[in-house]
Amino acid sequence: MGLYHSIDAAPFLYYFIFAVVTVVMKLDIELYLTKNVMKENKYDNSHFFNQYSQMSRSVNGLQGAGEWHVLKKMFPDFKGKRVLDLGCGFGWHCRYAMEQGAISVLGIDLSEKMLTEARKINSLPGIEYQRIAIEDFDFPANAFDVVISSLAFHYLEDFGKICDKVHYSLSKAGTFAFSVEHPIFTAQGLQDWYYDEKGNRIHWPVDQYANQGIRKANFLGVEVTKYHKTLTTYISSLIKSGFEIIGISEPEPEKALLESIPEMKDELRRPMFLILSATKK
Ligand SMILES: C[S@@+](CC[C@H](N)C(=O)[O-])C[C@H]1O[C@@H](n2cnc3c(N)ncnc32)[C@H](O)[C@@H]1O
C-alpha cells in the first residue's frame, strides 16, 4: 500500500520540483536581466563609441571639456584622500585626482570600451578601474573621502538613491561633487535647437519640465536614453540624504573659447551643465 502510494505520488513530486526549479530560474534570470542587461549601454556600441571618441573631451581630456574650468574649482583638495569616480569614462578625472595627491582612486563605469581606454591612457599607480553600473555598486561604509562624477547621473533614473548611497560611503565631512546635464537641457528630450527654414537656431525648447523621467535624446546621431530631473530633485535629494550644499554652478564657456569659436556664443542662450558640490554633515 505504502509502496503503491509512493509510486503514485512520484510524478507529482517530480512535477512539483520541476515547477519550483523553473520559477527560481525565471526569477534569477529576471533579476540578472534587470541588473545587467536592461541598462542601456550605448557607450559599448561601436558606432556611438567611435563618435564619442572623436569629441574634444575624449581627444584633449579635461582641457577639451567645456565645463572643466568651473568643475575643477568645485573639487576639494585631493591630497591624502580616497576618491571614488562614478561613471569615470576615459578616466581623466581619476588621473587628475591622483596627480593632485589622492592616495587611491576607484573609477567605476558600465562600459567596457570606455574602461579599456581608461586603462590605456589614464593608468597610474593607485588608480583602479572596475566595470559595474553605478546602481549595482555595493557602496561600502565610510570608504571614501571624496566622491565625484562627471556627466553620468542623467543616465540614472533615481538620483535620491545614489545620494543616500554616496552619503553612506563617505567619511565624515567628505565631499560629493558632480556635474550633470542641466534640467533645462534635458527637459524636452530630443536635445536639439528649433531651427528656421534656413537652418538658423531659433530657440532651445523647454517642455515637460515637471514630468521627470525617461527621455530619448539624440546624442551624436544616436538615440540615447536619459532621465530628466528637475533642479529641485537634484538639490532636495542632496539635502534629504544629509548633505550640506556648498557650491552650485551653471558654467559658461571660457572667455577665450567664446572669442575664438563663434558658435560658442549659443552656449550662453541656455545652460547645458549643472554642477553641485556638497559635504556630508
Ligand atoms: C558622458 S560620459 C562621461 C565620462 C567621464 N565621466 C567624463 O566626464 O569624461 C558618461 C559615462 O557614464 C557611463 N555610464 C552611463 N550609465 C552608467 C551607469 N548606469 N553606471 C555606470 N556608468 C554609466 C558611460 O559608460 C560613460 O562612460
The ligand as a Tripos MOL2 file, in Angstrom:
@<TRIPOS>MOLECULE
LIG
   27    29     1     0     0
SMALL
NO_CHARGES

@<TRIPOS>ATOM
      1 C1         29.3980   61.4750  -20.9120 C.3       1 LIG1
      2 S1         30.3370   60.1100  -20.3630 S.3       1 LIG1
      3 C2         31.3360   60.9140  -19.1270 C.3       1 LIG1
      4 C3         32.6150   60.1730  -18.8420 C.3       1 LIG1
      5 C4         33.5420   60.8670  -17.8330 C.3       1 LIG1
      6 N1         32.9440   60.9420  -16.5230 N.3       1 LIG1
      7 C5         33.9140   62.2370  -18.3300 C.2       1 LIG1
      8 O1         33.3350   63.2290  -17.8840 O.co2     1 LIG1
      9 O2         34.8030   62.3220  -19.1810 O.co2     1 LIG1
     10 C6         29.1920   59.1860  -19.4070 C.3       1 LIG1
     11 C7         29.7680   57.8990  -18.8170 C.3       1 LIG1
     12 O3         28.8090   57.3420  -17.9160 O.3       1 LIG1
     13 C8         28.8200   55.9410  -18.0850 C.3       1 LIG1
     14 N2         27.5440   55.4090  -17.6150 N.ar      1 LIG1
     15 C9         26.3050   55.6050  -18.1320 C.ar      1 LIG1
     16 N3         25.3870   54.9700  -17.4020 N.ar      1 LIG1
     17 C10        26.0490   54.3530  -16.3890 C.ar      1 LIG1
     18 C11        25.6500   53.5370  -15.2920 C.ar      1 LIG1
     19 N4         24.3760   53.2300  -15.1030 N.pl3     1 LIG1
     20 N5         26.6010   53.0780  -14.4550 N.ar      1 LIG1
     21 C12        27.9090   53.3750  -14.6680 C.ar      1 LIG1
     22 N6         28.3470   54.1500  -15.6790 N.ar      1 LIG1
     23 C13        27.4280   54.6210  -16.5340 C.ar      1 LIG1
     24 C14        29.0650   55.7300  -19.5530 C.3       1 LIG1
     25 O4         29.5150   54.4310  -19.8340 O.3       1 LIG1
     26 C15        30.0900   56.8180  -19.8440 C.3       1 LIG1
     27 O5         31.3920   56.3470  -19.6550 O.3       1 LIG1
@<TRIPOS>BOND
     1     1     2 1
     2     2     3 1
     3     2    10 1
     4     3     4 1
     5     4     5 1
     6     5     6 1
     7     5     7 1
     8     7     8 2
     9     7     9 1
    10    10    11 1
    11    11    12 1
    12    11    26 1
    13    12    13 1
    14    13    14 1
    15    13    24 1
    16    14    15 ar
    17    14    23 ar
    18    15    16 ar
    19    16    17 ar
    20    17    18 ar
    21    17    23 ar
    22    18    19 1
    23    18    20 ar
    24    20    21 ar
    25    21    22 ar
    26    22    23 ar
    27    24    25 1
    28    24    26 1
    29    26    27 1
@<TRIPOS>SUBSTRUCTURE
     1 LIG1         1 GROUP 0 **** ****
